[in-house]
Amino acid sequence: METASALEDVAYLDKIDKIARIIQSTTLGKPCIEIGVLEDVNISFKNHMATPAAFSNSFLGGKEISLNSECDFHTLVIAMGHELRHVEQHFFLGYRRNNFSLEDAIKLERLLEADASAFASGLAWELYSKTGKNEYLLAMEKIGDGDIQQAFNNAACSSSNKIFDEPAPFIEAFNAWFQNPVRVESYDRFCTDSYTEVEDSVLGLIFEKHALGLTTDLLKDIGCLSKNNNYLNDNGLLDKIFEDPDFLAARVHESPRDIAIPFR
């Protein structure tokens, strides 16, 4: 006879499988699932999480996505899509934040989070368009990225091109991420705290700082939607970002504050 705990584990595994299959059924999500399998990412449910989902990449634990057991199904689909985008980013980038200066690490964190949120809004839009379920769009609101989803929706509705990897909505969603100062500051602080914690530990001896710092060449694969389709690089947006002194102006926060962030 199976214990209640064992039955719960089976139910969680079944839910993870259903979420993965839904993401894999989409134009945007299929490559992320394939990379997740290639990278041997462990996915599990956890209780008492402060966020809907989280991605970690540790030396000992490997790559792991944690899902909040208290979130509803549709929110978990979009949240897992967001975290799988981070897996894809790490796969292409090949660097950790501590390979850069703290200032560049903060800039990198912003770029990766903005891209992951833009991707999640695109995933939500595709699933809504294919199923008619408004819950996928509302999931971004529950996550705290409703403004990003709205920016995507507005651009997608006004576009005559109805393919799901059309760059224009992703550009609008990406830009919208930076328009919320509380969001930006919360991630800046999280990055600063995480970076400092590693630097102050024995792990700080492992990381060799990249000689050239953060460059557009290193980030050339960030923003990829499909083969030969990159909404950041193909449209010159990444170059413009690096040329704008205010767009990625990093602030090093000296003291942490209790500001909730939607993802980690």
Phi and psi in degrees as a GROMACS rama.xvg file:
@    title "Ramachandran Plot"
@    xaxis  label "Phi"
@    yaxis  label "Psi"
@TYPE xy
-77.386  141.831  GLU-2
-76.8806  164.736  THR-3
-61.4094  -37.1721  ALA-4
-64.584  -41.5866  SER-5
-65.5186  -41.872  ALA-6
-63.8445  -37.7765  LEU-7
-65.1224  -40.5088  GLU-8
-61.7476  -42.3062  ASP-9
-63.4613  -40.8487  VAL-10
-63.9871  -40.3514  ALA-11
-65.3957  -42.7017  TYR-12
-63.4985  -39.1289  LEU-13
-64.8334  -39.2826  ASP-14
-67.0688  -42.0525  LYS-15
-60.6689  -41.5405  ILE-16
-62.8781  -42.0912  ASP-17
-65.4712  -41.405  LYS-18
-62.7266  -45.9779  ILE-19
-62.2291  -40.0133  ALA-20
-66.1285  -37.9446  ARG-21
-64.6802  -46.1342  ILE-22
-63.1906  -41.1059  ILE-23
-65.7905  -24.2703  GLN-24
-75.4545  -7.98794  SER-25
-97.7554  156.394  THR-26
-61.1606  -42.7626  THR-27
-76.3941  -39.0673  LEU-28
-81.8447  -24.6797  GLY-29
-55.9209  -47.6818  LYS-30
-61.1428  -35.2054  PRO-31
-65.8661  -39.9254  CYS-32
-63.9252  -43.0806  ILE-33
-62.9844  -42.1052  GLU-34
-68.9688  -36.9961  ILE-35
-59.6551  -40.7419  GLY-36
-67.2511  -44.4719  VAL-37
-60.3777  -38.1471  LEU-38
-86.4462  1.91843  GLU-39
54.369  50.5376  ASP-40
-76.7851  129.686  VAL-41
-88.0242  131.289  ASN-42
-120.738  129.684  ILE-43
-148.944  162.448  SER-44
-94.5783  145.735  PHE-45
-135.765  151.221  LYS-46
-94.4034  156.938  ASN-47
59.3078  36.939  HIS-48
-82.2484  146.626  MET-49
-84.1229  -13.9671  ALA-50
-128.328  162.255  THR-51
-63.7693  -32.1434  PRO-52
-160.618  164.37  ALA-53
-153.095  144.057  ALA-54
-113.814  132.863  PHE-55
-129.615  148.044  SER-56
-137.404  89.3503  ASN-57
-107.947  159.127  SER-58
-64.837  -38.407  PHE-59
-90.6306  -39.9929  LEU-60
-90.5708  -11.0479  GLY-61
72.1236  -158.161  GLY-62
-91.0023  129.79  LYS-63
-143.945  137.719  GLU-64
-112.115  124.116  ILE-65
-105.07  133.504  SER-66
-111.787  139.417  LEU-67
-76.1545  117.379  ASN-68
-66.2667  -13.7685  SER-69
-93.1742  -5.45633  GLU-70
-84.9087  152.139  CYS-71
-73.9654  165.653  ASP-72
-60.325  -48.1758  PHE-73
-65.5191  -36.4848  HIS-74
-65.2363  -38.7493  THR-75
-64.7725  -36.1738  LEU-76
-60.5906  -49.166  VAL-77
-70.2286  -38.7473  ILE-78
-63.9928  -41.6654  ALA-79
-68.1835  -34.9796  MET-80
-61.2257  -41.7225  GLY-81
-59.0683  -47.2706  HIS-82
-70.5729  -34.4424  GLU-83
-65.2321  -30.5106  LEU-84
-63.5813  -36.9047  ARG-85
-64.7489  -38.0412  HIS-86
-59.8688  -45.6544  VAL-87
-62.2599  -42.178  GLU-88
-59.774  -46.9551  GLN-89
-64.3843  -35.1513  HIS-90
-61.934  -44.9376  PHE-91
-79.6099  -37.1881  PHE-92
-75.0739  -49.0694  LEU-93
75.8471  7.97908  GLY-94
-124.409  154.306  TYR-95
-105.125  160.812  ARG-96
-58.1447  -31.3399  ARG-97
-78.8189  1.66415  ASN-98
-79.544  -5.04707  ASN-99
-122.961  170.433  PHE-100
-65.8707  162.406  SER-101
-60.1345  -40.6949  LEU-102
-61.0298  -46.2065  GLU-103
-68.6236  -32.5875  ASP-104
-63.3303  -39.4285  ALA-105
-66.0965  -41.92  ILE-106
-61.4808  -43.4236  LYS-107
-63.0683  -43.0599  LEU-108
-58.1874  -44.096  GLU-109
-61.2856  -47.1186  ARG-110
-61.6427  -44.4552  LEU-111
-67.9976  -39.4503  LEU-112
-70.1594  -40.6767  GLU-113
-63.0246  -40.9835  ALA-114
-66.4391  -43.2389  ASP-115
-64.1624  -37.5297  ALA-116
-70.912  -38.3943  SER-117
-63.8848  -42.461  ALA-118
-61.2113  -45.233  PHE-119
-62.4248  -37.321  ALA-120
-67.4626  -35.8847  SER-121
-67.2152  -39.0367  GLY-122
-64.356  -43.8589  LEU-123
-61.666  -41.2195  ALA-124
-65.1007  -43.7154  TRP-125
-63.363  -43.9178  GLU-126
-66.8704  -38.1195  LEU-127
-63.4183  -44.2472  TYR-128
-64.6992  -33.8308  SER-129
-86.5022  -28.3113  LYS-130
-111.56  -19.9062  THR-131
76.9398  7.09054  GLY-132
-88.5921  110.43  LYS-133
-66.8235  -15.3667  ASN-134
-59.898  -29.1187  GLU-135
-68.2796  -38.5135  TYR-136
-70.9849  -39.0859  LEU-137
-66.9432  -23.1676  LEU-138
-60.5981  -38.8913  ALA-139
-65.8671  -32.0509  MET-140
-66.6251  -43.7342  GLU-141
-64.5016  -33.9911  LYS-142
-71.108  -26.2249  ILE-143
108.68  8.47595  GLY-144
-116.212  33.9135  ASP-145
-62.2804  -34.2806  GLY-146
-66.0958  -35.0818  ASP-147
-69.1162  -42.0127  ILE-148
-63.6495  -39.8092  GLN-149
-64.4689  -39.6168  GLN-150
-62.4852  -41.3485  ALA-151
-64.9361  -47.8864  PHE-152
-57.9317  -44.93  ASN-153
-60.5099  -43.6013  ASN-154
-70.2354  -38.8152  ALA-155
-66.5293  -39.3706  ALA-156
-68.6053  -32.1699  CYS-157
-87.0492  -7.32476  SER-158
-86.6398  139.125  SER-159
-80.987  -17.0077  SER-160
-90.7842  115.965  ASN-161
-100.355  13.204  LYS-162
-71.6509  150.827  ILE-163
-79.866  -11.0895  PHE-164
-111.19  27.8548  ASP-165
-62.6826  125.201  GLU-166
-63.5819  -36.5255  PRO-167
-53.4707  -48.9025  ALA-168
-62.3676  -33.971  PRO-169
-68.4463  -36.446  PHE-170
-63.7393  -43.7379  ILE-171
-64.5254  -41.5428  GLU-172
-66.7304  -41.3018  ALA-173
-60.0277  -47.8006  PHE-174
-63.8963  -34.4188  ASN-175
-64.3915  -29.3808  ALA-176
-56.7422  -37.2959  TRP-177
-81.4503  -8.06116  PHE-178
-84.0793  -6.60963  GLN-179
-105.448  102.279  ASN-180
-63.8284  -31.0833  PRO-181
-66.0454  -41.773  VAL-182
-62.2903  -47.9564  ARG-183
-60.8773  -45.8779  VAL-184
-65.9692  -36.5242  GLU-185
-64.2572  -41.661  SER-186
-72.4932  -33.8375  TYR-187
-59.0251  -44.6119  ASP-188
-68.6898  -41.9124  ARG-189
-60.7476  -43.734  PHE-190
-63.4488  -44.9489  CYS-191
-60.4055  -46.3578  THR-192
-63.6922  -44.5925  ASP-193
-66.0471  -41.9826  SER-194
-63.0246  -47.4306  TYR-195
-64.8661  -38.5202  THR-196
-60.6133  -42.0199  GLU-197
-69.5754  -43.7191  VAL-198
-61.3928  -32.7189  GLU-199
-84.2665  -4.88264  ASP-200
-104.134  178.467  SER-201
-64.3434  -24.444  VAL-202
-63.7129  -24.0243  LEU-203
-61.7466  -21.517  GLY-204
-77.7497  -16.772  LEU-205
-81.42  -35.7936  ILE-206
-81.096  124.684  PHE-207
-98.3303  124.756  GLU-208
-67.8479  136.728  LYS-209
-67.5222  126.455  HIS-210
-60.3757  -35.0534  ALA-211
-90.6288  -6.01687  LEU-212
72.6078  -161.846  GLY-213
-83.3731  122.511  LEU-214
-130.354  161.883  THR-215
-65.657  -29.8215  THR-216
-64.9707  -40.0857  ASP-217
-65.013  -28.2151  LEU-218
-100.606  15.4047  LEU-219
-60.9124  -24.6052  LYS-220
-95.1123  -9.63562  ASP-221
-70.8465  130.461  ILE-222
102.801  4.33413  GLY-223
-70.829  130.927  CYS-224
-108.257  -35.2959  LEU-225
-163.864  177.653  SER-226
-58.0538  128.454  LYS-227
61.611  28.5056  ASN-228
-142.218  101.426  ASN-229
-128.971  111.201  ASN-230
-69.638  -20.5555  TYR-231
-87.7228  -43.3127  LEU-232
-89.6368  -40.3391  ASN-233
-64.1534  -25.9974  ASP-234
-103.061  7.16559  ASN-235
71.7496  10.5975  GLY-236
-65.5085  -39.3479  LEU-237
-64.2254  -39.8484  LEU-238
-62.993  -41.5005  ASP-239
-64.559  -37.737  LYS-240
-60.9433  -44.8867  ILE-241
-71.8163  -22.9843  PHE-242
-83.6282  -18.5872  GLU-243
-90.0316  111.573  ASP-244
-66.468  -19.3981  PRO-245
-94.8399  -23.174  ASP-246
-63.5783  -43.5733  PHE-247
-115.045  23.406  LEU-248
-57.6765  113.26  ALA-249
-89.7572  140.395  ALA-250
-117.142  128.645  ARG-251
-89.2287  115.259  VAL-252
-89.3971  125.173  HIS-253
-84.4053  -28.1151  GLU-254
-130.198  132.605  SER-255
-71.6679  152.018  PRO-256
-127.768  158.44  ARG-257
-85.8104  80.326  ASP-258
-114.471  121.816  ILE-259
-73.0339  139.001  ALA-260
-116.636  144.381  ILE-261
-69.6537  -31.7843  PRO-262
-138.736  161.473  PHE-263
